[in-house]
Amino acid sequence: MTDVATSVLATVNAPYGANLSAYQLAAKIVDPASLYAFDAPVFAFFSEVNEGLQHQFIDSMGVDHDQAHWMANQFAAKAGYALPLAA
């Protein structure tokens, strides 16, 4: 696992008692089901992980950038405040 993935997973897993792998998180951050379930680790990715680290994780995991931005915008609308990747 890369340092990027390790840092991201420490941020999104620990506070919620989750045990997602990097691949599971990558799939969830572009899956609309995560939005409708208001998935806490996914929200943590968009709200608590540094924007630069978000981009590095997305790149390293081959996540679709447009879909990740769309999801960030949707989570921002639900949360009622701006999220870095939602720009």
C-alpha positions in Angstrom: 0.0 0.0 0.0 1.3 3.5 -0.8 1.9 6.2 1.7 -0.9 8.1 0.2 -3.4 5.3 0.7 -2.1 4.7 4.2 -2.7 8.3 5.2 -6.1 8.5 3.6 -7.3 5.2 5.2 -6.0 6.3 8.6 -8.2 9.4 8.3 -11.4 7.7 7.0 -11.3 4.4 8.9 -10.2 5.1 12.4 -12.9 7.6 13.5 -15.7 5.4 12.3 -14.4 2.0 13.2 -14.3 1.1 9.5 -11.9 -1.2 7.9 -12.0 -0.2 4.2 -9.2 -1.1 1.9 -7.9 1.5 -0.6 -9.8 -0.3 -3.4 -13.1 -0.3 -1.4 -12.7 3.4 -0.6 -11.9 4.2 -4.2 -15.1 2.4 -5.4 -17.2 4.1 -2.7 -16.1 7.7 -3.5 -17.6 7.4 -7.0 -20.6 5.3 -6.1 -23.9 7.2 -5.8 -25.1 4.6 -3.2 -22.5 6.1 -0.9 -24.2 9.5 -1.2 -27.7 8.2 -0.5 -26.4 6.2 2.5 -24.4 9.3 3.6 -21.4 6.9 4.0 -19.3 8.3 6.8 -15.9 7.2 5.6 -16.7 8.7 2.1 -17.8 11.9 3.7 -14.6 11.9 5.7 -12.6 11.5 2.5 -14.2 14.6 1.0 -14.2 16.7 4.2 -11.2 15.6 6.3 -8.6 14.5 3.9 -6.3 17.3 2.5 -7.3 18.3 -1.0 -3.8 17.5 -2.4 -3.9 14.1 -0.8 -7.4 13.5 -2.2 -6.1 14.2 -5.7 -3.1 11.9 -5.1 -5.4 9.1 -3.9 -7.7 9.5 -6.9 -4.8 9.5 -9.3 -3.1 6.5 -7.7 -6.3 4.5 -7.6 -7.4 5.3 -11.1 -10.7 6.9 -9.9 -12.7 8.9 -12.5 -12.0 12.6 -11.7 -15.3 13.9 -13.0 -17.3 11.4 -10.9 -15.3 12.2 -7.8 -15.9 15.9 -8.3 -19.6 15.2 -8.8 -19.8 13.2 -5.6 -18.0 15.8 -3.7 -20.5 18.4 -4.9 -23.4 16.2 -3.9 -21.9 15.6 -0.4 -21.3 19.4 -0.1 -24.9 20.1 -0.9 -26.0 17.6 1.7 -23.6 18.9 4.3 -24.5 22.5 3.7 -20.9 23.7 3.3 -18.2 23.7 0.7 -15.8 20.8 0.3 -12.4 21.2 -1.3 -12.9 18.7 -4.1 -16.3 20.2 -4.9 -14.9 23.2 -6.7 
